Amino acid sequence: MSREPIFADLVALGRAMAGHGRRLLGIAGPPGSGKSTLAARLVAELGRDAVLVGMDGFHLAHAELERLGRVDRKGAPDTFDADGYVAMLRRLRANTDPVVYAPEFRREIEDAVAGAVAVPCEVPLVVTEGNYLLLWPAVRPLLDAVWYLDPDPVLRRKRLVKRHMAFGRTAAQAWERTTGSDERNAELVATTAGTADLHLRKVE
């Protein structure tokens, strides 16, 4: 596609994937790139043909991060149960269970809730989004396609500040988190962009 894809183009790609049995679509990108928003819009548009299973559901619990001394680095690759996420993707891809229950991350409590997302076997497309889909070697082979979101970095940081403040941080705390651990994670994620099937700067 010579021009920047618009949302209607992405919906068409999603429908095409959903027409071929169980498929897994990944949406990757740095923190604040709009992965969750795009994934939710796409799944809503596809209706019964798609379900969203986020990578963030595999965050280690806050209590475990405290035990490991990693609370201040929450969101880094080693603050997730990557093996658990891979195991879930394998179950979803095999599609041999009547229903698979996936966890969901709830920002209002800063923790994951087990069994929050039901994925019946008849749903053809599973959309999964997260920072590290292209970083963890075992994940990429389980995904039929990966889209990478790479918006303007100034816009991305503004989104992060707004998000952090919406969930209780002061403006100073939000900026510190955005330019600190979030930015380090973004730089790491950027090194993985080359293996994506589709690169998106913005989605209209």
N, C-alpha and C positions, 0 to 999 in steps of 0.2 A: 504494500500500500504506500503510494508516494506521498500522500498527505498525512497529517496527524489524524489518527482515528478519532471519531466522535463517539458518544455513548451508544448511539444506534448501531454503529459498526461492531462495537463490543458485544452488544446484545445478540447480534446476528452470529457472531463467532460462538457465543455461548450456546445459542440454540442449535447450531451445527454440531457442537460437541455432544449436546444432550440427545441428539438423534442417533447415537451409535452405542447404546448400552452404557454401563457404568464408566464414567470418565471423571478424572480429577483435574481441576484447574487451579493453579496457584497464582496468587497475586502477591508479589514481593515488593520491597522498597524500604527506605530508611524510615525512622520514626517521624510521624507527622506528614507522610507523603500522600495520605488519603486512601490507603489500602482498605481500611475498614468501611469507609464511606462508599467506595466503588463496589466492594464485594456485596455490601448490603443492598445497594441499588440494583445490582445485576441480579441477585437472587430474588429480590422483590419483583423485578420485571419478568423473570422466567417462571415465577409461580411454583406450581407443583413439580416442575422439572428440576429444581435445584435446592440444595440445602447448604448453609454456610457453617463450616467447622473451622474456627480460628486457632491458629498456633498458640495464641496467648492463653488459651485454656490449659496449656501445659506449663504455665508458670509454676515454679516451686512455691509452696505455701509460704506465707509471710513468716510463720513460726520457724519453718525450716531455713529460710534465708537468714533469720536472726541467729539460729544455731550455727550456721556456716559462716556468719560474719559477712554476708553479701547484701544486706538490705540497701546499702548506699549505692550498689551497683545493679539494682533491680532493672531488668530489661537486657542485661548482657547475656551472651550465649550460655554461660554456665549457670544462669539463674532459671533455666528451663529444664524440664524432663524431656530432653531430646529423644531418648530411646522410647519413651512412652508415646510421643507424638508419631514417631516412625511406625510403632506397632499399630497405632490407630489407623494411620494411612494404609497400612497393609491390609487390615481388616476391611476398610472401606473399599479398597481396590478389589479384593477377593470377592466381596459381595455375596458371601455364603450364609450370612446370618439374616434372619427376618428383619431385625432392626439393630443398629449399633447406636449406643448412647455415648455422646462425646461431652467433655467438660466445656464450660464457657467462662471466660474471665469477666468479672464484674468490677468496673472501675470504682463504683461507689463504695465497695468494700475492699478494694485493692487485693482481691483474691479470686481464685477460680472456684466454680461450683460444679461438682461432679454430676454427670448424667443429665445435664441441662439441655442438650440438643439431641433430638431423635433423628436418626437417618434411616428411614425404611429402605428395604432392598429395591423397591420399585422406583426410587428416585434416581434418575440417570446421571445427574451431574452434581458432584460435590465441589464446592468452591472453598478453598482454604487460603487464608491470608496471614502474612507475618513477615517479620524482618529477615529471618534466617533460612528461608526455603531454598536458597541457592548456596548457602554456606555449609549446611550439614550434608555431607556426601551421600548419606543413605536416603535423603528426601527426594532429590531431583529425579532419580529414576522412577519414582512412584507417581510422578505427576505427568499428565499427558501434554500439558502446556503450562508455561509460566509467563505472566505479564509483569513487567518491572515498571513501577511508578517512580519518576525522577523529576519532581516539580522544581520550580525556582527555590533555591535554598532560603532566601529571605522569607518567602511565603510559608515555607515549611516550618521555619523557626517561630514565626508568628502564630501558626496553628498550635504548636506545642505549648507556647506560653499561655495561650488562651485555654487550652485543655487543662494544663496543670492548675491554673487559677480556678477553673470551674470545679475542680475537685479539692479545693481547700487550701492550696498554696498561696502565699503572698506573691506579689509581683516580683520581688527580689528572689524568693525561693524558686519561682517558676523559671526565671531567667537563668539562675544558677544550674537548675536541672537541665534546661534546654541546651545550654552552652557547655555543659559538663558531660555527664554520662550519656545523654541523648546524642550529643555530637560525636562522641567517640564511637558509639554504636553505629551512627550514620556513616562514618568514615569506613568502618569495617564492612558494612552492607554494600557500600559503593564498589568495593573490590570484586563483588560477585555478579555484577550486572551483566557481564559479557555472555553468560550462559542462558539468559532469558530469551524467549521466543519473540517477544514484542516489547518495545520500549515506549513509554508514554510520558510526555511532559505535563500534559493537562488533559482533562476529560470534560467535554462540554455536551 
